[in-house]
Amino acid sequence: MSRGAKITLLILVFTVLIFGLSAAAWFIFKNERVSAAKSYLGQGDQYLNNDNFSSIHR
């Protein structure tokens, strides 16, 4: 195997490894992102349903 082929193979292996780790991290943290989004939306609903806030901006 030539030197160029070894370098190409090494770059390919690192690319696949990085892609695999990124995909794994995306799936691992997906639930945390969903729960954080629901929490922020819930806080926004509470803020908008607050009578003190609503009466000022009507």
mmJSON file of the N, C-alpha and C atoms, coordinates in Angstrom:
{"data_MODEL":{"atom_site":{
"group_PDB":["ATOM","ATOM","ATOM","ATOM","ATOM","ATOM","ATOM","ATOM","ATOM","ATOM","ATOM","ATOM","ATOM","ATOM","ATOM","ATOM","ATOM","ATOM","ATOM","ATOM","ATOM","ATOM","ATOM","ATOM","ATOM","ATOM","ATOM","ATOM","ATOM","ATOM","ATOM","ATOM","ATOM","ATOM","ATOM","ATOM","ATOM","ATOM","ATOM","ATOM","ATOM","ATOM","ATOM","ATOM","ATOM","ATOM","ATOM","ATOM","ATOM","ATOM","ATOM","ATOM","ATOM","ATOM","ATOM","ATOM","ATOM","ATOM","ATOM","ATOM","ATOM","ATOM","ATOM","ATOM","ATOM","ATOM","ATOM","ATOM","ATOM","ATOM","ATOM","ATOM","ATOM","ATOM","ATOM","ATOM","ATOM","ATOM","ATOM","ATOM","ATOM","ATOM","ATOM","ATOM","ATOM","ATOM","ATOM","ATOM","ATOM","ATOM","ATOM","ATOM","ATOM","ATOM","ATOM","ATOM","ATOM","ATOM","ATOM","ATOM","ATOM","ATOM","ATOM","ATOM","ATOM","ATOM","ATOM","ATOM","ATOM","ATOM","ATOM","ATOM","ATOM","ATOM","ATOM","ATOM","ATOM","ATOM","ATOM","ATOM","ATOM","ATOM","ATOM","ATOM","ATOM","ATOM","ATOM","ATOM","ATOM","ATOM","ATOM","ATOM","ATOM","ATOM","ATOM","ATOM","ATOM","ATOM","ATOM","ATOM","ATOM","ATOM","ATOM","ATOM","ATOM","ATOM","ATOM","ATOM","ATOM","ATOM","ATOM","ATOM","ATOM","ATOM","ATOM","ATOM","ATOM","ATOM","ATOM","ATOM","ATOM","ATOM","ATOM","ATOM","ATOM","ATOM","ATOM","ATOM","ATOM","ATOM","ATOM","ATOM","ATOM","ATOM"],
"id":[1,2,3,4,5,6,7,8,9,10,11,12,13,14,15,16,17,18,19,20,21,22,23,24,25,26,27,28,29,30,31,32,33,34,35,36,37,38,39,40,41,42,43,44,45,46,47,48,49,50,51,52,53,54,55,56,57,58,59,60,61,62,63,64,65,66,67,68,69,70,71,72,73,74,75,76,77,78,79,80,81,82,83,84,85,86,87,88,89,90,91,92,93,94,95,96,97,98,99,100,101,102,103,104,105,106,107,108,109,110,111,112,113,114,115,116,117,118,119,120,121,122,123,124,125,126,127,128,129,130,131,132,133,134,135,136,137,138,139,140,141,142,143,144,145,146,147,148,149,150,151,152,153,154,155,156,157,158,159,160,161,162,163,164,165,166,167,168,169,170,171,172,173,174],
"type_symbol":["N","C","C","N","C","C","N","C","C","N","C","C","N","C","C","N","C","C","N","C","C","N","C","C","N","C","C","N","C","C","N","C","C","N","C","C","N","C","C","N","C","C","N","C","C","N","C","C","N","C","C","N","C","C","N","C","C","N","C","C","N","C","C","N","C","C","N","C","C","N","C","C","N","C","C","N","C","C","N","C","C","N","C","C","N","C","C","N","C","C","N","C","C","N","C","C","N","C","C","N","C","C","N","C","C","N","C","C","N","C","C","N","C","C","N","C","C","N","C","C","N","C","C","N","C","C","N","C","C","N","C","C","N","C","C","N","C","C","N","C","C","N","C","C","N","C","C","N","C","C","N","C","C","N","C","C","N","C","C","N","C","C","N","C","C","N","C","C","N","C","C","N","C","C"],
"label_atom_id":["N","CA","C","N","CA","C","N","CA","C","N","CA","C","N","CA","C","N","CA","C","N","CA","C","N","CA","C","N","CA","C","N","CA","C","N","CA","C","N","CA","C","N","CA","C","N","CA","C","N","CA","C","N","CA","C","N","CA","C","N","CA","C","N","CA","C","N","CA","C","N","CA","C","N","CA","C","N","CA","C","N","CA","C","N","CA","C","N","CA","C","N","CA","C","N","CA","C","N","CA","C","N","CA","C","N","CA","C","N","CA","C","N","CA","C","N","CA","C","N","CA","C","N","CA","C","N","CA","C","N","CA","C","N","CA","C","N","CA","C","N","CA","C","N","CA","C","N","CA","C","N","CA","C","N","CA","C","N","CA","C","N","CA","C","N","CA","C","N","CA","C","N","CA","C","N","CA","C","N","CA","C","N","CA","C","N","CA","C","N","CA","C","N","CA","C","N","CA","C","N","CA","C"],
"label_alt_id":[null,null,null,null,null,null,null,null,null,null,null,null,null,null,null,null,null,null,null,null,null,null,null,null,null,null,null,null,null,null,null,null,null,null,null,null,null,null,null,null,null,null,null,null,null,null,null,null,null,null,null,null,null,null,null,null,null,null,null,null,null,null,null,null,null,null,null,null,null,null,null,null,null,null,null,null,null,null,null,null,null,null,null,null,null,null,null,null,null,null,null,null,null,null,null,null,null,null,null,null,null,null,null,null,null,null,null,null,null,null,null,null,null,null,null,null,null,null,null,null,null,null,null,null,null,null,null,null,null,null,null,null,null,null,null,null,null,null,null,null,null,null,null,null,null,null,null,null,null,null,null,null,null,null,null,null,null,null,null,null,null,null,null,null,null,null,null,null,null,null,null,null,null,null],
"label_comp_id":["MET","MET","MET","SER","SER","SER","ARG","ARG","ARG","GLY","GLY","GLY","ALA","ALA","ALA","LYS","LYS","LYS","ILE","ILE","ILE","THR","THR","THR","LEU","LEU","LEU","LEU","LEU","LEU","ILE","ILE","ILE","LEU","LEU","LEU","VAL","VAL","VAL","PHE","PHE","PHE","THR","THR","THR","VAL","VAL","VAL","LEU","LEU","LEU","ILE","ILE","ILE","PHE","PHE","PHE","GLY","GLY","GLY","LEU","LEU","LEU","SER","SER","SER","ALA","ALA","ALA","ALA","ALA","ALA","ALA","ALA","ALA","TRP","TRP","TRP","PHE","PHE","PHE","ILE","ILE","ILE","PHE","PHE","PHE","LYS","LYS","LYS","ASN","ASN","ASN","GLU","GLU","GLU","ARG","ARG","ARG","VAL","VAL","VAL","SER","SER","SER","ALA","ALA","ALA","ALA","ALA","ALA","LYS","LYS","LYS","SER","SER","SER","TYR","TYR","TYR","LEU","LEU","LEU","GLY","GLY","GLY","GLN","GLN","GLN","GLY","GLY","GLY","ASP","ASP","ASP","GLN","GLN","GLN","TYR","TYR","TYR","LEU","LEU","LEU","ASN","ASN","ASN","ASN","ASN","ASN","ASP","ASP","ASP","ASN","ASN","ASN","PHE","PHE","PHE","SER","SER","SER","SER","SER","SER","ILE","ILE","ILE","HIS","HIS","HIS","ARG","ARG","ARG"],
"label_asym_id":["A","A","A","A","A","A","A","A","A","A","A","A","A","A","A","A","A","A","A","A","A","A","A","A","A","A","A","A","A","A","A","A","A","A","A","A","A","A","A","A","A","A","A","A","A","A","A","A","A","A","A","A","A","A","A","A","A","A","A","A","A","A","A","A","A","A","A","A","A","A","A","A","A","A","A","A","A","A","A","A","A","A","A","A","A","A","A","A","A","A","A","A","A","A","A","A","A","A","A","A","A","A","A","A","A","A","A","A","A","A","A","A","A","A","A","A","A","A","A","A","A","A","A","A","A","A","A","A","A","A","A","A","A","A","A","A","A","A","A","A","A","A","A","A","A","A","A","A","A","A","A","A","A","A","A","A","A","A","A","A","A","A","A","A","A","A","A","A","A","A","A","A","A","A"],
"label_entity_id":["1","1","1","1","1","1","1","1","1","1","1","1","1","1","1","1","1","1","1","1","1","1","1","1","1","1","1","1","1","1","1","1","1","1","1","1","1","1","1","1","1","1","1","1","1","1","1","1","1","1","1","1","1","1","1","1","1","1","1","1","1","1","1","1","1","1","1","1","1","1","1","1","1","1","1","1","1","1","1","1","1","1","1","1","1","1","1","1","1","1","1","1","1","1","1","1","1","1","1","1","1","1","1","1","1","1","1","1","1","1","1","1","1","1","1","1","1","1","1","1","1","1","1","1","1","1","1","1","1","1","1","1","1","1","1","1","1","1","1","1","1","1","1","1","1","1","1","1","1","1","1","1","1","1","1","1","1","1","1","1","1","1","1","1","1","1","1","1","1","1","1","1","1","1"],
"label_seq_id":[1,1,1,2,2,2,3,3,3,4,4,4,5,5,5,6,6,6,7,7,7,8,8,8,9,9,9,10,10,10,11,11,11,12,12,12,13,13,13,14,14,14,15,15,15,16,16,16,17,17,17,18,18,18,19,19,19,20,20,20,21,21,21,22,22,22,23,23,23,24,24,24,25,25,25,26,26,26,27,27,27,28,28,28,29,29,29,30,30,30,31,31,31,32,32,32,33,33,33,34,34,34,35,35,35,36,36,36,37,37,37,38,38,38,39,39,39,40,40,40,41,41,41,42,42,42,43,43,43,44,44,44,45,45,45,46,46,46,47,47,47,48,48,48,49,49,49,50,50,50,51,51,51,52,52,52,53,53,53,54,54,54,55,55,55,56,56,56,57,57,57,58,58,58],
"pdbx_PDB_ins_code":[null,null,null,null,null,null,null,null,null,null,null,null,null,null,null,null,null,null,null,null,null,null,null,null,null,null,null,null,null,null,null,null,null,null,null,null,null,null,null,null,null,null,null,null,null,null,null,null,null,null,null,null,null,null,null,null,null,null,null,null,null,null,null,null,null,null,null,null,null,null,null,null,null,null,null,null,null,null,null,null,null,null,null,null,null,null,null,null,null,null,null,null,null,null,null,null,null,null,null,null,null,null,null,null,null,null,null,null,null,null,null,null,null,null,null,null,null,null,null,null,null,null,null,null,null,null,null,null,null,null,null,null,null,null,null,null,null,null,null,null,null,null,null,null,null,null,null,null,null,null,null,null,null,null,null,null,null,null,null,null,null,null,null,null,null,null,null,null,null,null,null,null,null,null],
"Cartn_x":[0.855,0.0,0.902,0.582,1.406,1.127,2.012,1.879,0.6,0.286,-0.924,-2.187,-2.197,-3.358,-3.524,-2.405,-2.475,-3.04,-2.586,-3.071,-4.564,-4.964,-6.381,-7.22,-6.743,-7.46,-7.555,-6.491,-6.485,-7.491,-7.528,-8.488,-9.911,-10.15,-11.477,-11.902,-10.989,-11.299,-11.629,-10.843,-11.116,-12.443,-12.751,-14.012,-15.197,-15.13,-16.208,-16.322,-15.203,-15.212,-15.857,-15.483,-16.051,-17.546,-17.951,-19.373,-20.139,-19.588,-20.247,-20.397,-19.362,-19.439,-20.434,-20.478,-21.433,-22.865,-23.105,-24.451,-24.843,-23.907,-24.201,-24.521,-23.752,-24.008,-25.361,-25.732,-27.021,-28.152,-28.07,-29.125,-29.122,-27.946,-27.863,-28.493,-28.21,-28.672,-30.003,-30.607,-31.877,-32.959,-33.06,-34.098,-33.893,-32.649,-32.386,-32.814,-32.583,-33.001,-34.516,-35.192,-36.657,-37.218,-36.673,-37.188,-36.876,-35.728,-35.404,-36.362,-36.669,-37.601,-38.983,-39.446,-40.755,-40.76,-39.661,-39.566,-39.647,-38.898,-38.933,-40.315,-40.965,-42.311,-43.29,-43.14,-44.006,-43.809,-42.558,-42.295,-42.907,-42.835,-43.444,-44.949,-45.577,-47.029,-47.399,-46.634,-46.91,-46.758,-45.734,-45.48,-46.615,-47.068,-48.136,-49.487,-49.683,-50.946,-50.979,-49.868,-49.792,-50.628,-51.574,-52.472,-51.716,-50.672,-49.912,-49.265,-48.711,-48.087,-49.147,-50.205,-51.23,-51.938,-52.205,-52.941,-52.11,-50.797,-49.934,-49.911,-49.941,-49.722,-50.995,-52.141,-53.387,-53.769],
"Cartn_y":[-1.171,0.0,1.236,2.151,3.351,4.32,5.283,6.257,7.083,7.463,8.242,7.472,6.174,5.344,5.221,5.12,5.032,6.322,7.448,8.734,8.886,8.501,8.57,7.68,6.475,5.549,6.107,6.697,7.279,8.43,9.282,10.391,9.855,8.822,8.218,7.635,6.941,6.346,7.431,8.496,9.587,10.276,10.446,11.069,10.225,8.928,8.033,8.024,8.028,8.04,9.319,10.45,11.725,11.771,11.302,11.281,10.377,9.228,8.297,8.879,9.53,10.147,11.306,12.075,13.182,12.664,11.613,11.035,10.458,9.801,9.234,10.343,11.413,12.534,13.163,13.262,13.845,13.022,11.699,10.845,10.834,10.88,10.854,12.112,13.27,14.533,15.003,14.215,14.615,14.796,13.874,13.96,15.172,15.518,16.697,17.972,18.034,19.215,19.328,18.195,18.211,18.669,18.148,18.542,20.01,20.499,21.915,22.799,22.403,23.191,23.213,22.08,22.036,22.913,22.913,23.736,25.219,25.643,27.053,27.453,26.565,26.877,26.982,26.104,26.156,27.437,27.877,29.135,30.307,30.268,31.33,31.362,30.194,30.136,30.694,30.342,30.858,32.378,32.881,34.322,35.055,34.511,35.167,35.037,33.984,33.798,34.519,35.12,35.861,37.133,37.333,38.492,39.81,39.854,41.1,41.497,40.527,40.827,41.147,40.348,40.505,41.847,42.321,43.575,44.771,44.682,45.795,45.931,44.809,44.829,44.598,44.93,44.773,46.041],
"Cartn_z":[0.0,0.0,0.0,-0.89,-1.005,0.142,0.264,1.343,1.184,-0.046,-0.305,0.059,-0.222,0.101,1.611,2.325,3.789,4.385,3.862,4.357,4.062,2.859,2.49,3.388,3.651,4.519,5.935,6.424,7.763,7.862,6.855,6.84,6.804,6.017,5.936,7.28,7.95,9.253,10.27,10.315,11.254,10.939,9.659,9.267,9.725,9.498,9.922,11.441,12.148,13.605,14.139,13.586,14.029,13.733,12.545,12.205,13.163,13.486,14.405,15.795,16.285,17.611,17.627,16.557,16.482,16.467,15.699,15.64,16.994,17.657,18.98,19.977,19.956,20.869,20.575,19.297,18.938,19.532,19.423,19.962,21.487,22.092,23.557,24.15,23.558,24.127,23.553,22.656,22.046,23.105,24.032,25.06,25.96,26.238,27.066,26.35,25.038,24.281,24.244,24.104,24.066,25.405,26.501,27.816,28.103,27.66,27.855,27.061,25.834,25.021,25.658,26.16,26.817,28.061,28.792,29.997,29.647,28.618,28.22,27.718,26.957,26.476,27.638,28.628,29.807,30.593,30.714,31.418,30.665,29.344,28.544,28.718,28.748,28.964,30.331,31.349,32.691,32.712,32.053,32.021,31.314,30.186,29.435,30.121,30.895,31.605,32.948,33.328,34.582,34.447,35.352,35.276,35.387,36.19,36.339,35.019,34.311,33.023,31.974,31.939,30.902,31.004,32.228,32.38,31.931,32.028,31.627,30.106,29.4,27.952,27.142,27.683,26.905,26.216],
"occupancy":[1.0,1.0,1.0,1.0,1.0,1.0,1.0,1.0,1.0,1.0,1.0,1.0,1.0,1.0,1.0,1.0,1.0,1.0,1.0,1.0,1.0,1.0,1.0,1.0,1.0,1.0,1.0,1.0,1.0,1.0,1.0,1.0,1.0,1.0,1.0,1.0,1.0,1.0,1.0,1.0,1.0,1.0,1.0,1.0,1.0,1.0,1.0,1.0,1.0,1.0,1.0,1.0,1.0,1.0,1.0,1.0,1.0,1.0,1.0,1.0,1.0,1.0,1.0,1.0,1.0,1.0,1.0,1.0,1.0,1.0,1.0,1.0,1.0,1.0,1.0,1.0,1.0,1.0,1.0,1.0,1.0,1.0,1.0,1.0,1.0,1.0,1.0,1.0,1.0,1.0,1.0,1.0,1.0,1.0,1.0,1.0,1.0,1.0,1.0,1.0,1.0,1.0,1.0,1.0,1.0,1.0,1.0,1.0,1.0,1.0,1.0,1.0,1.0,1.0,1.0,1.0,1.0,1.0,1.0,1.0,1.0,1.0,1.0,1.0,1.0,1.0,1.0,1.0,1.0,1.0,1.0,1.0,1.0,1.0,1.0,1.0,1.0,1.0,1.0,1.0,1.0,1.0,1.0,1.0,1.0,1.0,1.0,1.0,1.0,1.0,1.0,1.0,1.0,1.0,1.0,1.0,1.0,1.0,1.0,1.0,1.0,1.0,1.0,1.0,1.0,1.0,1.0,1.0,1.0,1.0,1.0,1.0,1.0,1.0],
"B_iso_or_equiv":[0.0,0.0,0.0,0.0,0.0,0.0,0.0,0.0,0.0,0.0,0.0,0.0,0.0,0.0,0.0,0.0,0.0,0.0,0.0,0.0,0.0,0.0,0.0,0.0,0.0,0.0,0.0,0.0,0.0,0.0,0.0,0.0,0.0,0.0,0.0,0.0,0.0,0.0,0.0,0.0,0.0,0.0,0.0,0.0,0.0,0.0,0.0,0.0,0.0,0.0,0.0,0.0,0.0,0.0,0.0,0.0,0.0,0.0,0.0,0.0,0.0,0.0,0.0,0.0,0.0,0.0,0.0,0.0,0.0,0.0,0.0,0.0,0.0,0.0,0.0,0.0,0.0,0.0,0.0,0.0,0.0,0.0,0.0,0.0,0.0,0.0,0.0,0.0,0.0,0.0,0.0,0.0,0.0,0.0,0.0,0.0,0.0,0.0,0.0,0.0,0.0,0.0,0.0,0.0,0.0,0.0,0.0,0.0,0.0,0.0,0.0,0.0,0.0,0.0,0.0,0.0,0.0,0.0,0.0,0.0,0.0,0.0,0.0,0.0,0.0,0.0,0.0,0.0,0.0,0.0,0.0,0.0,0.0,0.0,0.0,0.0,0.0,0.0,0.0,0.0,0.0,0.0,0.0,0.0,0.0,0.0,0.0,0.0,0.0,0.0,0.0,0.0,0.0,0.0,0.0,0.0,0.0,0.0,0.0,0.0,0.0,0.0,0.0,0.0,0.0,0.0,0.0,0.0,0.0,0.0,0.0,0.0,0.0,0.0],
"pdbx_formal_charge":[null,null,null,null,null,null,null,null,null,null,null,null,null,null,null,null,null,null,null,null,null,null,null,null,null,null,null,null,null,null,null,null,null,null,null,null,null,null,null,null,null,null,null,null,null,null,null,null,null,null,null,null,null,null,null,null,null,null,null,null,null,null,null,null,null,null,null,null,null,null,null,null,null,null,null,null,null,null,null,null,null,null,null,null,null,null,null,null,null,null,null,null,null,null,null,null,null,null,null,null,null,null,null,null,null,null,null,null,null,null,null,null,null,null,null,null,null,null,null,null,null,null,null,null,null,null,null,null,null,null,null,null,null,null,null,null,null,null,null,null,null,null,null,null,null,null,null,null,null,null,null,null,null,null,null,null,null,null,null,null,null,null,null,null,null,null,null,null,null,null,null,null,null,null],
"auth_seq_id":[1,1,1,2,2,2,3,3,3,4,4,4,5,5,5,6,6,6,7,7,7,8,8,8,9,9,9,10,10,10,11,11,11,12,12,12,13,13,13,14,14,14,15,15,15,16,16,16,17,17,17,18,18,18,19,19,19,20,20,20,21,21,21,22,22,22,23,23,23,24,24,24,25,25,25,26,26,26,27,27,27,28,28,28,29,29,29,30,30,30,31,31,31,32,32,32,33,33,33,34,34,34,35,35,35,36,36,36,37,37,37,38,38,38,39,39,39,40,40,40,41,41,41,42,42,42,43,43,43,44,44,44,45,45,45,46,46,46,47,47,47,48,48,48,49,49,49,50,50,50,51,51,51,52,52,52,53,53,53,54,54,54,55,55,55,56,56,56,57,57,57,58,58,58],
"auth_comp_id":["MET","MET","MET","SER","SER","SER","ARG","ARG","ARG","GLY","GLY","GLY","ALA","ALA","ALA","LYS","LYS","LYS","ILE","ILE","ILE","THR","THR","THR","LEU","LEU","LEU","LEU","LEU","LEU","ILE","ILE","ILE","LEU","LEU","LEU","VAL","VAL","VAL","PHE","PHE","PHE","THR","THR","THR","VAL","VAL","VAL","LEU","LEU","LEU","ILE","ILE","ILE","PHE","PHE","PHE","GLY","GLY","GLY","LEU","LEU","LEU","SER","SER","SER","ALA","ALA","ALA","ALA","ALA","ALA","ALA","ALA","ALA","TRP","TRP","TRP","PHE","PHE","PHE","ILE","ILE","ILE","PHE","PHE","PHE","LYS","LYS","LYS","ASN","ASN","ASN","GLU","GLU","GLU","ARG","ARG","ARG","VAL","VAL","VAL","SER","SER","SER","ALA","ALA","ALA","ALA","ALA","ALA","LYS","LYS","LYS","SER","SER","SER","TYR","TYR","TYR","LEU","LEU","LEU","GLY","GLY","GLY","GLN","GLN","GLN","GLY","GLY","GLY","ASP","ASP","ASP","GLN","GLN","GLN","TYR","TYR","TYR","LEU","LEU","LEU","ASN","ASN","ASN","ASN","ASN","ASN","ASP","ASP","ASP","ASN","ASN","ASN","PHE","PHE","PHE","SER","SER","SER","SER","SER","SER","ILE","ILE","ILE","HIS","HIS","HIS","ARG","ARG","ARG"],
"auth_asym_id":["A","A","A","A","A","A","A","A","A","A","A","A","A","A","A","A","A","A","A","A","A","A","A","A","A","A","A","A","A","A","A","A","A","A","A","A","A","A","A","A","A","A","A","A","A","A","A","A","A","A","A","A","A","A","A","A","A","A","A","A","A","A","A","A","A","A","A","A","A","A","A","A","A","A","A","A","A","A","A","A","A","A","A","A","A","A","A","A","A","A","A","A","A","A","A","A","A","A","A","A","A","A","A","A","A","A","A","A","A","A","A","A","A","A","A","A","A","A","A","A","A","A","A","A","A","A","A","A","A","A","A","A","A","A","A","A","A","A","A","A","A","A","A","A","A","A","A","A","A","A","A","A","A","A","A","A","A","A","A","A","A","A","A","A","A","A","A","A","A","A","A","A","A","A"],
"auth_atom_id":["N","CA","C","N","CA","C","N","CA","C","N","CA","C","N","CA","C","N","CA","C","N","CA","C","N","CA","C","N","CA","C","N","CA","C","N","CA","C","N","CA","C","N","CA","C","N","CA","C","N","CA","C","N","CA","C","N","CA","C","N","CA","C","N","CA","C","N","CA","C","N","CA","C","N","CA","C","N","CA","C","N","CA","C","N","CA","C","N","CA","C","N","CA","C","N","CA","C","N","CA","C","N","CA","C","N","CA","C","N","CA","C","N","CA","C","N","CA","C","N","CA","C","N","CA","C","N","CA","C","N","CA","C","N","CA","C","N","CA","C","N","CA","C","N","CA","C","N","CA","C","N","CA","C","N","CA","C","N","CA","C","N","CA","C","N","CA","C","N","CA","C","N","CA","C","N","CA","C","N","CA","C","N","CA","C","N","CA","C","N","CA","C","N","CA","C","N","CA","C","N","CA","C"],
"pdbx_PDB_model_num":[1,1,1,1,1,1,1,1,1,1,1,1,1,1,1,1,1,1,1,1,1,1,1,1,1,1,1,1,1,1,1,1,1,1,1,1,1,1,1,1,1,1,1,1,1,1,1,1,1,1,1,1,1,1,1,1,1,1,1,1,1,1,1,1,1,1,1,1,1,1,1,1,1,1,1,1,1,1,1,1,1,1,1,1,1,1,1,1,1,1,1,1,1,1,1,1,1,1,1,1,1,1,1,1,1,1,1,1,1,1,1,1,1,1,1,1,1,1,1,1,1,1,1,1,1,1,1,1,1,1,1,1,1,1,1,1,1,1,1,1,1,1,1,1,1,1,1,1,1,1,1,1,1,1,1,1,1,1,1,1,1,1,1,1,1,1,1,1,1,1,1,1,1,1]
}}}
